[in-house]
Amino acid sequence: MKARLKSLLLAACALLLAICLLIMPNETLSASKRGLDIWTSSVFPSLLPFFVMGEILIGFGVVHFIGVLFEPIMKPIFNVPGVGSFIWAMGMASGYPAGAKFTARMRQEGQLNKVQAERLIAFTNASNPLFIIAVVSVSFLKAPRLGLLLVIAHYGSNLIVGLFMRFYKIEAQSQVRSTSNKNIWRRAFETLHQTRIEQNKPFGKLFGDAVIHSVQTLLMIGGFIMFFSVFSSILIETGILVGISRIFEVIFRLFNLSPSLALPFSTGIFEITLGIQQIANYSDEVLKIKAVLVSVLLAFNGLSVHAQVASLLADTDISYFPYFIGRLLQGVFSACIVLLFYPLILTSNKAPIGQAVPVLGPLSNQLWDMIMHMINQYGVMISLTTLWISFFIFSYRALKQ
């Protein structure tokens, strides 16, 4: 009976969504274009180099090399193998859902067991610093010095979640690897060499596989971004999101926050970029409260990213639940860090952005501006060029077979 009711409910929801698409063509088309523009101009060119390079590093055995070196650090602190350091670094550098992608990849290769992968998935999926500093702090909030605080809160809360997750299913310990008397650098190099020999792929084949796999993952991510952009637009137009925001209004009143922020915060739960932008544009609230809400949304990731992670984990036995719990914990820790360290920064919401002090000094600020300019100007070109390259590689291999 429950299975039939679930089937009826899912079918009804899909039918209602299709009807909304038909009766609101202009709104859904605009939302779809917005999602596509975000993907082609920002997400695709930002994530592609990290995805391709990550695949190449895995193929050449560099990840296994790093795993042996960082085993003495990652094991006692986070209770995960040394390869977790590579996943954590790639997740922070490239942004979500890179942490989930490489965690799933390492699980499929047998470098992680199920429990270790679930521990990693809870704290290695993070936003990249480029988005936090250049987009959120500089472009949306018009407060460059706030970027350092948001970065500290985001990655610091991730670290705390990792420390908590080391006790997740602690009774299910993996078998301890036999220690060797060899020098750790020698063991790491031997592991790298053995992995490369086992892969036995020429560079051309390895690079082609890396491009195709990365593009396939990014196409999936783009589909989720466009769908949730349309879905959030439908929720706004139908007033459903307003009803959802009533729940957050009750919570906000408990913490003496303005109930008016409940609607943009609810929007950010579904689409993180749009929600953060609406919170930043809300002029009747102090910057401190905005920073807290933005840090919570950055920690939660948004349901669009949750769907992307769930899709990446679907081909493995990794449970989605630890990731969800990790996002809730990170939201709490991130808000606490912002409240704790906010008095230490001199950020004024009324100060013109041109007179503000750069978050990491003049050279670093110019670097972020240059990167953002390059992505905004050449992002679409990079996306289209890479799609054509992957299409030709795939076609050539198909014809050859």
Contacts in CASP RR format, 6 or more apart in sequence:
PFRMAT RR
TARGET T0000
AUTHOR 0000-0000-0000
METHOD contacts of the structure
MODEL  1
MKARLKSLLLAACALLLAICLLIMPNETLSASKRGLDIWTSSVFPSLLPF
FVMGEILIGFGVVHFIGVLFEPIMKPIFNVPGVGSFIWAMGMASGYPAGA
KFTARMRQEGQLNKVQAERLIAFTNASNPLFIIAVVSVSFLKAPRLGLLL
VIAHYGSNLIVGLFMRFYKIEAQSQVRSTSNKNIWRRAFETLHQTRIEQN
KPFGKLFGDAVIHSVQTLLMIGGFIMFFSVFSSILIETGILVGISRIFEV
IFRLFNLSPSLALPFSTGIFEITLGIQQIANYSDEVLKIKAVLVSVLLAF
NGLSVHAQVASLLADTDISYFPYFIGRLLQGVFSACIVLLFYPLILTSNK
APIGQAVPVLGPLSNQLWDMIMHMINQYGVMISLTTLWISFFIFSYRALK
Q
17 231 0 8 1.000
17 234 0 8 1.000
20 28 0 8 1.000
20 234 0 8 1.000
20 237 0 8 1.000
20 238 0 8 1.000
21 28 0 8 1.000
21 230 0 8 1.000
21 234 0 8 1.000
24 233 0 8 1.000
24 234 0 8 1.000
24 237 0 8 1.000
27 233 0 8 1.000
27 234 0 8 1.000
27 237 0 8 1.000
28 230 0 8 1.000
28 233 0 8 1.000
28 234 0 8 1.000
30 233 0 8 1.000
31 229 0 8 1.000
31 230 0 8 1.000
31 232 0 8 1.000
31 233 0 8 1.000
32 226 0 8 1.000
32 229 0 8 1.000
32 230 0 8 1.000
34 229 0 8 1.000
35 222 0 8 1.000
35 225 0 8 1.000
35 226 0 8 1.000
35 229 0 8 1.000
36 222 0 8 1.000
36 226 0 8 1.000
38 225 0 8 1.000
38 229 0 8 1.000
38 273 0 8 1.000
39 218 0 8 1.000
39 221 0 8 1.000
39 222 0 8 1.000
39 223 0 8 1.000
39 225 0 8 1.000
39 226 0 8 1.000
39 383 0 8 1.000
40 379 0 8 1.000
40 380 0 8 1.000
40 383 0 8 1.000
40 384 0 8 1.000
41 375 0 8 1.000
41 376 0 8 1.000
41 379 0 8 1.000
41 380 0 8 1.000
41 383 0 8 1.000
42 375 0 8 1.000
42 376 0 8 1.000
42 379 0 8 1.000
43 218 0 8 1.000
43 221 0 8 1.000
43 222 0 8 1.000
43 225 0 8 1.000
44 218 0 8 1.000
44 222 0 8 1.000
44 379 0 8 1.000
44 382 0 8 1.000
44 383 0 8 1.000
44 386 0 8 1.000
45 375 0 8 1.000
45 378 0 8 1.000
45 379 0 8 1.000
45 382 0 8 1.000
45 383 0 8 1.000
46 94 0 8 1.000
46 128 0 8 1.000
46 130 0 8 1.000
46 375 0 8 1.000
47 94 0 8 1.000
47 95 0 8 1.000
47 98 0 8 1.000
47 214 0 8 1.000
47 218 0 8 1.000
47 221 0 8 1.000
48 214 0 8 1.000
48 215 0 8 1.000
48 218 0 8 1.000
48 382 0 8 1.000
48 383 0 8 1.000
48 386 0 8 1.000
50 90 0 8 1.000
50 93 0 8 1.000
50 94 0 8 1.000
50 95 0 8 1.000
50 98 0 8 1.000
51 94 0 8 1.000
51 98 0 8 1.000
51 101 0 8 1.000
51 210 0 8 1.000
51 213 0 8 1.000
51 214 0 8 1.000
51 217 0 8 1.000
51 218 0 8 1.000
52 207 0 8 1.000
52 210 0 8 1.000
52 211 0 8 1.000
52 214 0 8 1.000
53 210 0 8 1.000
54 63 0 8 1.000
54 90 0 8 1.000
54 102 0 8 1.000
54 210 0 8 1.000
55 206 0 8 1.000
55 209 0 8 1.000
55 210 0 8 1.000
55 213 0 8 1.000
55 214 0 8 1.000
56 206 0 8 1.000
56 207 0 8 1.000
56 210 0 8 1.000
57 63 0 8 1.000
57 86 0 8 1.000
58 105 0 8 1.000
58 109 0 8 1.000
59 195 0 8 1.000
59 196 0 8 1.000
59 199 0 8 1.000
59 201 0 8 1.000
59 206 0 8 1.000
60 192 0 8 1.000
60 195 0 8 1.000
60 196 0 8 1.000
60 199 0 8 1.000
60 206 0 8 1.000
61 191 0 8 1.000
61 192 0 8 1.000
61 195 0 8 1.000
61 196 0 8 1.000
61 199 0 8 1.000
62 192 0 8 1.000
63 83 0 8 1.000
63 86 0 8 1.000
63 106 0 8 1.000
63 111 0 8 1.000
64 83 0 8 1.000
64 111 0 8 1.000
64 191 0 8 1.000
64 192 0 8 1.000
64 195 0 8 1.000
65 188 0 8 1.000
65 189 0 8 1.000
65 191 0 8 1.000
65 192 0 8 1.000
66 82 0 8 1.000
66 83 0 8 1.000
66 85 0 8 1.000
66 86 0 8 1.000
66 188 0 8 1.000
67 74 0 8 1.000
67 81 0 8 1.000
67 82 0 8 1.000
67 83 0 8 1.000
67 84 0 8 1.000
67 85 0 8 1.000
67 86 0 8 1.000
67 188 0 8 1.000
67 191 0 8 1.000
68 82 0 8 1.000
68 184 0 8 1.000
68 187 0 8 1.000
68 188 0 8 1.000
68 191 0 8 1.000
69 82 0 8 1.000
69 184 0 8 1.000
69 185 0 8 1.000
69 188 0 8 1.000
70 82 0 8 1.000
70 83 0 8 1.000
70 84 0 8 1.000
70 85 0 8 1.000
71 81 0 8 1.000
71 82 0 8 1.000
71 177 0 8 1.000
72 184 0 8 1.000
73 82 0 8 1.000
73 85 0 8 1.000
74 80 0 8 1.000
74 81 0 8 1.000
74 82 0 8 1.000
74 84 0 8 1.000
74 85 0 8 1.000
75 81 0 8 1.000
75 82 0 8 1.000
77 163 0 8 1.000
77 166 0 8 1.000
78 84 0 8 1.000
78 119 0 8 1.000
78 120 0 8 1.000
78 123 0 8 1.000
78 162 0 8 1.000
78 163 0 8 1.000
78 165 0 8 1.000
78 166 0 8 1.000
79 116 0 8 1.000
79 119 0 8 1.000
79 166 0 8 1.000
79 167 0 8 1.000
79 170 0 8 1.000
80 112 0 8 1.000
80 116 0 8 1.000
80 119 0 8 1.000
80 120 0 8 1.000
80 166 0 8 1.000
81 111 0 8 1.000
81 112 0 8 1.000
81 116 0 8 1.000
83 106 0 8 1.000
83 111 0 8 1.000
83 112 0 8 1.000
84 106 0 8 1.000
84 112 0 8 1.000
84 120 0 8 1.000
84 124 0 8 1.000
86 102 0 8 1.000
87 99 0 8 1.000
87 102 0 8 1.000
87 103 0 8 1.000
87 106 0 8 1.000
87 120 0 8 1.000
87 124 0 8 1.000
88 99 0 8 1.000
88 120 0 8 1.000
88 123 0 8 1.000
88 124 0 8 1.000
90 98 0 8 1.000
90 99 0 8 1.000
90 102 0 8 1.000
91 98 0 8 1.000
91 99 0 8 1.000
91 102 0 8 1.000
91 124 0 8 1.000
91 125 0 8 1.000
91 126 0 8 1.000
91 128 0 8 1.000
92 124 0 8 1.000
92 126 0 8 1.000
92 128 0 8 1.000
92 129 0 8 1.000
92 155 0 8 1.000
92 158 0 8 1.000
93 128 0 8 1.000
94 128 0 8 1.000
95 125 0 8 1.000
95 126 0 8 1.000
95 127 0 8 1.000
95 128 0 8 1.000
95 131 0 8 1.000
96 125 0 8 1.000
96 126 0 8 1.000
96 127 0 8 1.000
96 301 0 8 1.000
96 305 0 8 1.000
96 308 0 8 1.000
96 309 0 8 1.000
97 125 0 8 1.000
97 221 0 8 1.000
97 305 0 8 1.000
97 308 0 8 1.000
97 309 0 8 1.000
97 312 0 8 1.000
98 125 0 8 1.000
99 120 0 8 1.000
99 121 0 8 1.000
99 124 0 8 1.000
99 125 0 8 1.000
99 126 0 8 1.000
100 121 0 8 1.000
100 124 0 8 1.000
100 125 0 8 1.000
100 308 0 8 1.000
100 309 0 8 1.000
100 312 0 8 1.000
100 313 0 8 1.000
100 323 0 8 1.000
101 217 0 8 1.000
101 312 0 8 1.000
102 124 0 8 1.000
103 112 0 8 1.000
103 117 0 8 1.000
103 120 0 8 1.000
103 121 0 8 1.000
103 124 0 8 1.000
103 318 0 8 1.000
104 117 0 8 1.000
104 312 0 8 1.000
104 313 0 8 1.000
104 315 0 8 1.000
104 316 0 8 1.000
104 318 0 8 1.000
106 112 0 8 1.000
106 117 0 8 1.000
107 113 0 8 1.000
107 114 0 8 1.000
107 117 0 8 1.000
107 316 0 8 1.000
107 317 0 8 1.000
107 318 0 8 1.000
108 315 0 8 1.000
108 316 0 8 1.000
112 120 0 8 1.000
113 174 0 8 1.000
114 317 0 8 1.000
114 318 0 8 1.000
114 319 0 8 1.000
115 168 0 8 1.000
115 169 0 8 1.000
115 172 0 8 1.000
115 174 0 8 1.000
116 174 0 8 1.000
117 316 0 8 1.000
117 318 0 8 1.000
118 168 0 8 1.000
118 169 0 8 1.000
118 318 0 8 1.000
118 319 0 8 1.000
118 322 0 8 1.000
118 323 0 8 1.000
119 162 0 8 1.000
119 165 0 8 1.000
119 166 0 8 1.000
119 168 0 8 1.000
119 322 0 8 1.000
121 309 0 8 1.000
121 313 0 8 1.000
121 318 0 8 1.000
121 322 0 8 1.000
121 323 0 8 1.000
122 161 0 8 1.000
122 162 0 8 1.000
122 165 0 8 1.000
122 168 0 8 1.000
122 322 0 8 1.000
122 323 0 8 1.000
122 325 0 8 1.000
122 326 0 8 1.000
123 158 0 8 1.000
123 159 0 8 1.000
123 161 0 8 1.000
123 162 0 8 1.000
123 165 0 8 1.000
123 326 0 8 1.000
123 330 0 8 1.000
124 158 0 8 1.000
125 301 0 8 1.000
125 305 0 8 1.000
125 309 0 8 1.000
125 323 0 8 1.000
126 154 0 8 1.000
126 155 0 8 1.000
126 158 0 8 1.000
127 154 0 8 1.000
127 298 0 8 1.000
127 301 0 8 1.000
129 151 0 8 1.000
130 368 0 8 1.000
130 371 0 8 1.000
130 372 0 8 1.000
132 147 0 8 1.000
132 150 0 8 1.000
132 151 0 8 1.000
132 154 0 8 1.000
132 298 0 8 1.000
133 144 0 8 1.000
133 147 0 8 1.000
133 148 0 8 1.000
133 150 0 8 1.000
133 151 0 8 1.000
133 359 0 8 1.000
133 360 0 8 1.000
133 368 0 8 1.000
134 368 0 8 1.000
134 369 0 8 1.000
134 371 0 8 1.000
134 372 0 8 1.000
135 273 0 8 1.000
135 372 0 8 1.000
136 147 0 8 1.000
136 150 0 8 1.000
136 276 0 8 1.000
136 280 0 8 1.000
136 294 0 8 1.000
136 298 0 8 1.000
137 143 0 8 1.000
137 144 0 8 1.000
137 145 0 8 1.000
137 146 0 8 1.000
137 147 0 8 1.000
137 150 0 8 1.000
137 359 0 8 1.000
138 144 0 8 1.000
138 147 0 8 1.000
138 353 0 8 1.000
138 368 0 8 1.000
140 276 0 8 1.000
140 277 0 8 1.000
140 280 0 8 1.000
140 281 0 8 1.000
141 280 0 8 1.000
141 287 0 8 1.000
141 290 0 8 1.000
141 291 0 8 1.000
141 294 0 8 1.000
142 280 0 8 1.000
142 349 0 8 1.000
142 353 0 8 1.000
143 287 0 8 1.000
143 347 0 8 1.000
143 348 0 8 1.000
143 349 0 8 1.000
143 351 0 8 1.000
143 353 0 8 1.000
143 356 0 8 1.000
144 353 0 8 1.000
144 356 0 8 1.000
144 357 0 8 1.000
144 358 0 8 1.000
144 359 0 8 1.000
144 365 0 8 1.000
145 345 0 8 1.000
145 346 0 8 1.000
145 347 0 8 1.000
145 356 0 8 1.000
145 357 0 8 1.000
145 358 0 8 1.000
145 359 0 8 1.000
146 287 0 8 1.000
146 291 0 8 1.000
146 345 0 8 1.000
146 347 0 8 1.000
146 359 0 8 1.000
147 359 0 8 1.000
148 345 0 8 1.000
148 359 0 8 1.000
148 360 0 8 1.000
149 291 0 8 1.000
149 338 0 8 1.000
149 341 0 8 1.000
149 342 0 8 1.000
149 345 0 8 1.000
149 347 0 8 1.000
150 291 0 8 1.000
150 294 0 8 1.000
150 295 0 8 1.000
150 298 0 8 1.000
150 338 0 8 1.000
152 337 0 8 1.000
152 341 0 8 1.000
153 295 0 8 1.000
153 334 0 8 1.000
153 335 0 8 1.000
153 337 0 8 1.000
153 338 0 8 1.000
153 341 0 8 1.000
154 295 0 8 1.000
154 298 0 8 1.000
154 299 0 8 1.000
154 334 0 8 1.000
156 333 0 8 1.000
156 334 0 8 1.000
156 337 0 8 1.000
157 295 0 8 1.000
157 299 0 8 1.000
157 329 0 8 1.000
157 330 0 8 1.000
157 331 0 8 1.000
157 333 0 8 1.000
157 334 0 8 1.000
157 337 0 8 1.000
158 330 0 8 1.000
160 329 0 8 1.000
160 330 0 8 1.000
160 333 0 8 1.000
161 326 0 8 1.000
161 329 0 8 1.000
161 330 0 8 1.000
161 333 0 8 1.000
164 329 0 8 1.000
165 322 0 8 1.000
165 326 0 8 1.000
168 322 0 8 1.000
180 187 0 8 1.000
182 190 0 8 1.000
199 206 0 8 1.000
201 209 0 8 1.000
208 393 0 8 1.000
211 386 0 8 1.000
211 389 0 8 1.000
211 390 0 8 1.000
211 393 0 8 1.000
212 390 0 8 1.000
212 393 0 8 1.000
212 394 0 8 1.000
215 386 0 8 1.000
215 387 0 8 1.000
215 390 0 8 1.000
217 312 0 8 1.000
220 308 0 8 1.000
220 311 0 8 1.000
221 308 0 8 1.000
224 304 0 8 1.000
224 307 0 8 1.000
224 308 0 8 1.000
224 311 0 8 1.000
225 304 0 8 1.000
227 304 0 8 1.000
228 270 0 8 1.000
228 271 0 8 1.000
228 303 0 8 1.000
228 304 0 8 1.000
228 307 0 8 1.000
229 271 0 8 1.000
229 274 0 8 1.000
229 304 0 8 1.000
231 270 0 8 1.000
232 241 0 8 1.000
232 267 0 8 1.000
232 270 0 8 1.000
232 271 0 8 1.000
232 274 0 8 1.000
234 240 0 8 1.000
235 241 0 8 1.000
235 244 0 8 1.000
235 270 0 8 1.000
236 267 0 8 1.000
241 263 0 8 1.000
241 266 0 8 1.000
241 267 0 8 1.000
241 270 0 8 1.000
242 263 0 8 1.000
244 266 0 8 1.000
244 269 0 8 1.000
245 262 0 8 1.000
245 263 0 8 1.000
245 265 0 8 1.000
245 266 0 8 1.000
246 262 0 8 1.000
248 262 0 8 1.000
248 265 0 8 1.000
248 266 0 8 1.000
249 259 0 8 1.000
249 262 0 8 1.000
252 258 0 8 1.000
252 259 0 8 1.000
252 261 0 8 1.000
252 262 0 8 1.000
252 265 0 8 1.000
253 259 0 8 1.000
257 289 0 8 1.000
258 284 0 8 1.000
258 285 0 8 1.000
258 289 0 8 1.000
260 282 0 8 1.000
260 284 0 8 1.000
260 285 0 8 1.000
261 279 0 8 1.000
261 282 0 8 1.000
261 285 0 8 1.000
261 289 0 8 1.000
261 293 0 8 1.000
263 278 0 8 1.000
264 275 0 8 1.000
264 278 0 8 1.000
264 279 0 8 1.000
264 282 0 8 1.000
265 275 0 8 1.000
265 279 0 8 1.000
265 293 0 8 1.000
265 296 0 8 1.000
265 297 0 8 1.000
267 274 0 8 1.000
267 275 0 8 1.000
267 278 0 8 1.000
268 274 0 8 1.000
268 275 0 8 1.000
268 276 0 8 1.000
268 278 0 8 1.000
268 297 0 8 1.000
268 302 0 8 1.000
269 297 0 8 1.000
269 300 0 8 1.000
269 302 0 8 1.000
269 303 0 8 1.000
270 302 0 8 1.000
270 303 0 8 1.000
270 304 0 8 1.000
271 302 0 8 1.000
271 304 0 8 1.000
272 297 0 8 1.000
272 298 0 8 1.000
272 300 0 8 1.000
272 301 0 8 1.000
272 302 0 8 1.000
272 304 0 8 1.000
272 305 0 8 1.000
275 297 0 8 1.000
276 294 0 8 1.000
276 297 0 8 1.000
276 298 0 8 1.000
279 290 0 8 1.000
279 293 0 8 1.000
279 294 0 8 1.000
279 297 0 8 1.000
280 290 0 8 1.000
280 294 0 8 1.000
282 290 0 8 1.000
286 349 0 8 1.000
287 347 0 8 1.000
287 348 0 8 1.000
287 349 0 8 1.000
288 338 0 8 1.000
288 339 0 8 1.000
288 342 0 8 1.000
291 338 0 8 1.000
291 342 0 8 1.000
292 335 0 8 1.000
292 338 0 8 1.000
292 339 0 8 1.000
295 331 0 8 1.000
295 334 0 8 1.000
295 335 0 8 1.000
295 337 0 8 1.000
295 338 0 8 1.000
296 331 0 8 1.000
296 334 0 8 1.000
296 335 0 8 1.000
298 334 0 8 1.000
299 327 0 8 1.000
299 330 0 8 1.000
299 331 0 8 1.000
299 333 0 8 1.000
299 334 0 8 1.000
300 327 0 8 1.000
300 328 0 8 1.000
300 330 0 8 1.000
300 331 0 8 1.000
301 309 0 8 1.000
301 327 0 8 1.000
306 323 0 8 1.000
306 324 0 8 1.000
306 327 0 8 1.000
309 320 0 8 1.000
309 323 0 8 1.000
310 320 0 8 1.000
313 319 0 8 1.000
313 320 0 8 1.000
313 323 0 8 1.000
347 356 0 8 1.000
358 364 0 8 1.000
358 365 0 8 1.000
359 365 0 8 1.000
END
